């Protein structure tokens, strides 16, 4: 990862958020209640990451346009659809990793 802050947003924030939500809403409750809160937390985090992906793609394109990268790329043999594909691919990889961490950690919390 180029940006070490992505480690926080990809792994640490989702894991800590799920733990806090479970402890906050299920203190003294049964295992069934904890399972319900964990599954809802995982679903909510997945929706959050999906929204984050869309916002990240738009912000990335706007920043590239402001820096003049889009104008410079127009003078290269790179096709516009390839540029778009690789931009979107990088953001979706981040989304996939985040969703994977959240879902697997949520499953571990539900089973134990």
C-alpha positions as CSV (number, residue, x, y, z in Angstrom):
1,X,0.0,0.0,0.0
2,X,1.3,3.4,-0.9
3,X,-0.7,5.2,1.7
4,X,-0.4,3.7,5.2
5,X,-3.6,5.5,6.3
6,X,-5.5,3.0,4.1
7,X,-4.5,0.3,6.6
8,X,-6.5,2.2,9.2
9,X,-9.5,2.6,6.9
10,X,-9.4,-0.9,5.6
11,X,-8.7,-3.0,8.7
12,X,-8.6,-1.1,12.0
13,X,-11.7,1.1,11.6
14,X,-14.1,-1.7,10.6
15,X,-12.9,-4.1,13.2
16,X,-13.0,-1.6,16.1
17,X,-16.4,-0.3,14.9
18,X,-18.0,-3.8,14.9
19,X,-16.6,-4.5,18.4
20,X,-17.8,-1.2,19.8
21,X,-21.3,-1.6,18.2
22,X,-21.6,-5.1,19.7
23,X,-20.5,-4.1,23.1
24,X,-22.5,-0.9,23.1
25,X,-25.8,-2.5,22.1
26,X,-25.6,-6.0,23.6
27,X,-24.0,-5.6,27.1
28,X,-25.7,-8.2,29.2
29,X,-27.6,-9.7,26.3
30,X,-27.8,-13.2,25.0
31,X,-25.7,-14.7,22.2
32,X,-28.6,-14.4,19.8
33,X,-28.8,-10.7,20.3
34,X,-25.1,-10.3,19.8
35,X,-25.4,-12.3,16.6
36,X,-28.1,-10.0,15.3
37,X,-26.1,-6.9,16.1
38,X,-23.0,-8.3,14.5
39,X,-24.8,-9.3,11.3
40,X,-26.4,-5.8,11.1
41,X,-23.1,-4.1,11.7
42,X,-21.4,-6.1,8.9
43,X,-24.2,-5.2,6.5
44,X,-24.0,-1.6,7.4
45,X,-20.2,-1.5,7.0
46,X,-20.6,-3.2,3.6
47,X,-23.0,-0.5,2.5
48,X,-20.6,2.2,3.8
49,X,-17.7,0.8,1.8
50,X,-19.8,0.6,-1.3
51,X,-20.7,4.3,-1.0
52,X,-17.0,5.1,-0.2
53,X,-16.0,3.3,-3.5
54,X,-18.3,5.5,-5.6
55,X,-17.2,8.7,-3.8
56,X,-13.5,7.7,-4.1
57,X,-13.8,7.2,-7.9
58,X,-15.4,10.5,-8.5
59,X,-12.9,12.4,-6.3
60,X,-10.0,10.6,-8.0
61,X,-11.3,11.7,-11.5
62,X,-11.8,15.3,-10.3
63,X,-8.3,15.5,-8.8
64,X,-6.8,14.1,-12.0
65,X,-8.6,16.7,-14.1
66,X,-7.5,19.5,-11.8
67,X,-3.9,18.4,-12.0
68,X,-4.0,18.3,-15.8
69,X,-3.4,14.5,-15.9
70,X,-6.4,14.0,-18.1
71,X,-5.1,16.5,-20.7
72,X,-1.7,14.9,-20.7
73,X,-3.2,11.4,-21.1
74,X,-5.2,12.7,-24.2
75,X,-1.8,13.1,-26.0
76,X,-0.7,9.5,-25.3
77,X,-1.8,6.4,-27.1
78,X,-3.7,5.2,-23.9
79,X,-7.3,4.6,-24.6
80,X,-9.8,6.4,-22.3
81,X,-11.5,3.2,-21.4
82,X,-8.2,1.7,-20.2
83,X,-7.5,4.7,-18.0
84,X,-11.0,4.4,-16.5
85,X,-10.7,0.6,-16.1
86,X,-7.4,0.9,-14.1
87,X,-8.7,3.8,-11.9
88,X,-11.8,1.9,-11.0
89,X,-9.9,-1.4,-10.5
90,X,-7.7,0.1,-7.9
91,X,-10.6,1.4,-5.9
92,X,-12.6,-1.8,-6.2
93,X,-9.5,-3.8,-4.9
94,X,-9.6,-1.6,-1.8
95,X,-13.3,-2.2,-1.5
96,X,-12.9,-5.9,-1.8
97,X,-10.3,-6.1,0.9
98,X,-12.4,-4.0,3.2
99,X,-15.5,-6.1,2.7
100,X,-13.5,-9.3,3.1
101,X,-12.1,-8.1,6.4
102,X,-15.5,-6.9,7.7
103,X,-17.4,-10.0,6.7
104,X,-14.8,-12.5,8.0
105,X,-14.3,-10.6,11.3
106,X,-18.1,-10.4,11.7
107,X,-18.4,-14.2,11.1
108,X,-15.7,-14.8,13.7
109,X,-17.6,-12.7,16.2
110,X,-20.9,-14.5,15.5
111,X,-19.4,-17.9,15.9
112,X,-17.6,-17.2,19.2
